[in-house]
Amino acid sequence: MSLVPILTLATAVVAVLLLLVLVWRTQGKSAGADLQPLLGELRDDVREDTARGLERLEREVRTGIAE
């Protein structure tokens, strides 16, 4: 089993979290309302990417077990 997909997924999640923290700390609370649609889209993208990564990892594990 390759660690590359796991590390790629973990790196993407950490990068998104750091981006969210950066945006949150640099914007005022009033600007937060303007960011809600963007953050919602970003959250959805992260969920989709995570689901795809987990599916790919599951396939690799099943392939490794079958071999």
WOKAJO-V642910 format. One record per backbone hydrogen bond with DSSP energy under -0.5 kcal/mol. NH is the residue of the N-H (numbers start at 1). CO is the residue of the C=O. E is the energy in kcal/mol with one decimal. If there is no record, write none. Layout:
# WOKAJO-V642910
NH:CO:E  NH:CO:E
This chain:
# WOKAJO-V642910
7:3:-2.9  8:4:-2.7  9:5:-2.5  10:6:-2.6  11:7:-2.5  12:8:-2.2  13:9:-2.3  14:10:-2.4  15:11:-2.5  16:12:-2.2  17:13:-2.4  18:14:-2.6  19:15:-2.2  20:16:-2.5  21:17:-2.3  22:18:-2.5  23:19:-2.6  24:20:-2.5  25:21:-2.4  26:22:-1.7  27:23:-1.5  32:28:-0.9  33:29:-0.6  33:30:-0.7  34:30:-0.5  35:31:-1.1  36:32:-0.7  36:33:-0.6  39:35:-3.1  40:36:-2.4  41:37:-2.2  42:38:-2.6  43:39:-2.6  44:40:-2.2  45:41:-2.6  46:42:-2.5  47:43:-2.3  48:44:-2.4  49:45:-2.8  50:46:-2.7  51:47:-2.5  52:48:-2.6  53:49:-2.5  54:50:-2.6  55:51:-2.3  56:52:-2.5  57:53:-2.4  58:54:-2.5  59:55:-2.3  60:56:-2.2  61:57:-2.5  62:58:-2.6  63:59:-2.6  64:60:-2.5  65:61:-2.4  66:62:-2.4  67:63:-1.6
